[in-house]
Amino acid sequence: MATRSGGPSDATLDVLADQLARETAETGWLKLDVALATDRLVDQVLSVLEINKAVAPLGNGDG
């Protein structure tokens, strides 16, 4: 971040530090550990999708 230039973002290290210092509200979003092996990460995502599918099945498109 400190060495990049000419990109579309205007973020600087000061902007990042300000964002990290802010108190944020809980979003309820799933947090994934990207340090996991890819197959374990995929299993985790698929498991969550199956749970959500069982709770709120997708419609069939007819309204």
N, CA, C and O of each residue as an XYZ file, in Angstrom:
252
protein
N       0.830     -1.172      0.000
C       0.000      0.000      0.000
C       0.885      1.249      0.000
O       0.594      2.229     -0.686
N       1.943      1.199      0.761
C       2.809      2.372      0.863
C       3.565      2.637     -0.430
O       3.906      3.784     -0.719
N       3.833      1.596     -1.212
C       4.658      1.772     -2.404
C       3.869      1.851     -3.699
O       4.448      2.153     -4.743
N       2.581      1.593     -3.670
C       1.814      1.626     -4.914
C       1.524      3.063     -5.323
O       1.480      3.972     -4.494
N       1.328      3.240     -6.626
C       0.973      4.570     -7.120
C       0.250      4.429     -8.444
O       0.421      3.446     -9.165
N      -0.563      5.430     -8.749
C      -1.255      5.458    -10.030
C      -2.470      4.565    -10.131
O      -3.041      4.428    -11.213
N      -2.879      3.955     -9.036
C      -4.048      3.078     -9.062
C      -5.332      3.846     -8.823
O      -5.302      5.048     -8.561
N      -6.473      3.150     -8.913
C      -7.769      3.811     -8.746
C      -8.093      4.181     -7.294
O      -8.975      5.005     -7.052
N      -7.393      3.585     -6.331
C      -7.698      3.851     -4.935
C      -6.915      5.056     -4.427
O      -5.758      5.262     -4.794
N      -7.555      5.835     -3.591
C      -6.861      6.962     -2.975
C      -6.446      6.637     -1.547
O      -6.006      7.515     -0.805
N      -6.587      5.371     -1.168
C      -6.252      4.971      0.197
C      -4.750      5.079      0.439
O      -3.930      4.714     -0.403
N      -4.432      5.583      1.595
C      -3.042      5.692      2.037
C      -2.918      4.905      3.334
O      -3.912      4.396      3.853
N      -1.717      4.805      3.850
C      -1.546      4.142      5.145
C      -2.318      4.863      6.235
O      -2.817      4.220      7.158
N      -2.430      6.181      6.150
C      -3.221      6.943      7.122
C      -4.704      6.573      7.037
O      -5.373      6.446      8.062
N      -5.208      6.402      5.828
C      -6.609      6.005      5.641
C      -6.838      4.617      6.238
O      -7.829      4.395      6.934
N      -5.929      3.688      5.968
C      -6.040      2.344      6.528
C      -6.020      2.378      8.047
O      -6.849      1.734      8.690
N      -5.095      3.112      8.623
C      -5.003      3.205     10.089
C      -6.289      3.771     10.671
O      -6.751      3.312     11.715
N      -6.873      4.764     10.007
C      -8.132      5.353     10.479
C      -9.262      4.326     10.424
O     -10.067      4.244     11.352
N      -9.329      3.554      9.360
C     -10.378      2.545      9.228
C     -10.230      1.449     10.278
O     -11.219      1.004     10.861
N      -9.008      1.020     10.515
C      -8.781     -0.036     11.498
C      -9.070      0.421     12.922
O      -9.394     -0.396     13.784
N      -8.953      1.725     13.171
C      -9.182      2.264     14.507
C     -10.671      2.442     14.818
O     -11.044      2.604     15.980
N     -11.508      2.413     13.806
C     -12.945      2.636     14.009
C     -13.611      1.432     14.653
O     -13.259      0.284     14.385
N     -14.567      1.721     15.494
C     -15.418      0.679     16.071
C     -16.419      0.274     15.002
O     -17.069      1.132     14.406
N     -16.547     -1.002     14.756
C     -17.491     -1.452     13.733
C     -18.581     -2.302     14.362
O     -18.357     -3.011     15.343
N     -19.747     -2.214     13.782
C     -20.884     -2.998     14.256
C     -20.763     -4.423     13.742
O     -20.166     -4.661     12.692
N     -21.313     -5.345     14.462
C     -21.335     -6.739     14.026
C     -22.210     -6.841     12.788
O     -23.343     -6.358     12.792
N     -21.711     -7.455     11.741
C     -22.455     -7.567     10.487
C     -23.248     -8.852     10.390
O     -24.228     -8.925      9.648
N     -22.833     -9.868     11.135
C     -23.465    -11.162     11.001
C     -22.924    -11.953      9.822
O     -23.395    -13.053      9.535
N     -21.945    -11.399      9.150
C     -21.343    -12.084      8.000
C     -20.504    -13.252      8.466
O     -19.937    -13.241      9.559
N     -20.438    -14.239      7.634
C     -19.585    -15.386      7.894
C     -18.127    -14.957      7.771
O     -17.740    -14.302      6.804
N     -17.339    -15.329      8.748
C     -15.909    -15.038      8.707
C     -15.176    -16.309      8.343
O     -15.311    -17.330      9.017
N     -14.402    -16.247      7.281
C     -13.667    -17.401      6.800
C     -12.193    -17.253      7.126
O     -11.625    -16.166      7.024
N     -11.593    -18.347      7.516
C     -10.161    -18.371      7.805
C      -9.437    -18.765      6.523
O      -9.332    -19.949      6.202
N      -8.943    -17.778      5.800
C      -8.304    -18.053      4.518
C      -6.942    -18.716      4.669
O      -6.307    -19.062      3.673
N      -6.492    -18.893      5.897
C      -5.243    -19.620      6.132
C      -5.469    -21.128      6.087
O      -4.510    -21.899      6.061
N      -6.735    -21.553      6.078
C      -7.041    -22.978      5.981
C      -6.605    -23.516      4.624
O      -6.490    -22.769      3.653
N      -6.369    -24.800      4.573
C      -6.116    -25.451      3.295
C      -7.356    -25.258      2.420
O      -8.477    -25.214      2.926
N      -7.153    -25.144      1.125
C      -8.250    -24.845      0.206
C      -9.399    -25.834      0.338
O     -10.560    -25.424      0.353
N      -9.105    -27.117      0.433
C     -10.189    -28.104      0.530
C     -10.992    -27.940      1.808
O     -12.208    -28.132      1.795
N     -10.341    -27.588      2.913
C     -11.073    -27.359      4.172
C     -11.921    -26.096      4.080
O     -13.036    -26.056      4.601
N     -11.399    -25.069      3.422
C     -12.138    -23.822      3.259
C     -13.376    -24.055      2.391
O     -14.461    -23.565      2.704
N     -13.210    -24.794      1.313
C     -14.338    -25.115      0.442
C     -15.381    -25.922      1.207
O     -16.576    -25.651      1.086
N     -14.954    -26.899      1.985
C     -15.890    -27.683      2.797
C     -16.671    -26.796      3.754
O     -17.874    -26.985      3.935
N     -15.992    -25.826      4.371
C     -16.652    -24.915      5.305
C     -17.711    -24.086      4.583
O     -18.829    -23.943      5.077
N     -17.369    -23.546      3.430
C     -18.316    -22.728      2.670
C     -19.508    -23.576      2.227
O     -20.656    -23.160      2.386
N     -19.247    -24.739      1.684
C     -20.340    -25.600      1.231
C     -21.251    -26.010      2.383
O     -22.466    -26.108      2.208
N     -20.683    -26.247      3.540
C     -21.473    -26.602      4.712
C     -22.423    -25.461      5.081
O     -23.598    -25.694      5.365
N     -21.921    -24.254      5.077
C     -22.761    -23.094      5.408
C     -23.848    -22.907      4.357
O     -24.991    -22.600      4.698
N     -23.508    -23.086      3.094
C     -24.509    -22.957      2.039
C     -25.603    -23.998      2.190
O     -26.775    -23.685      1.981
N     -25.259    -25.217      2.544
C     -26.256    -26.268      2.743
C     -27.167    -25.932      3.916
O     -28.377    -26.147      3.835
N     -26.616    -25.415      4.993
C     -27.423    -25.020      6.154
C     -28.399    -23.926      5.756
O     -29.584    -23.999      6.082
N     -27.904    -22.907      5.050
C     -28.764    -21.803      4.629
C     -29.825    -22.262      3.640
O     -30.950    -21.763      3.664
N     -29.482    -23.200      2.776
C     -30.431    -23.744      1.805
C     -31.562    -24.465      2.523
O     -32.718    -24.372      2.109
N     -31.240    -25.182      3.595
C     -32.260    -25.903      4.351
C     -33.183    -24.954      5.106
O     -34.369    -25.237      5.276
N     -32.640    -23.834      5.555
C     -33.429    -22.864      6.319
C     -34.283    -22.009      5.401
O     -35.447    -21.743      5.701
N     -33.717    -21.579      4.291
C     -34.422    -20.706      3.358
C     -34.183    -21.195      1.937
O     -33.328    -20.648      1.239
N     -34.915    -22.209      1.491
C     -34.700    -22.741      0.156
C     -34.928    -21.691     -0.914
O     -35.779    -20.812     -0.782
N     -34.146    -21.805     -1.974
C     -34.311    -20.888     -3.098
C     -35.635    -21.170     -3.796
O     -36.079    -22.315     -3.887
N     -36.256    -20.098     -4.286
C     -37.499    -20.262     -5.024
C     -37.240    -20.883     -6.382
O     -36.096    -20.999     -6.823
N     -38.312    -21.277     -7.032
C     -38.165    -21.889     -8.356
C     -38.355    -20.885     -9.477
O     -38.419    -21.270    -10.645
N     -38.448    -19.605     -9.143
C     -38.526    -18.561    -10.161
C     -39.915    -18.224    -10.634
O     -40.080    -17.395    -11.529
N     -40.940    -18.862    -10.042
C     -42.306    -18.568    -10.517
C     -43.036    -17.579     -9.621
O     -44.261    -17.459     -9.669
N     -42.258    -16.870     -8.798
C     -42.851    -15.791     -8.058
C     -43.031    -16.022     -6.646
O     -43.532    -15.149     -5.937
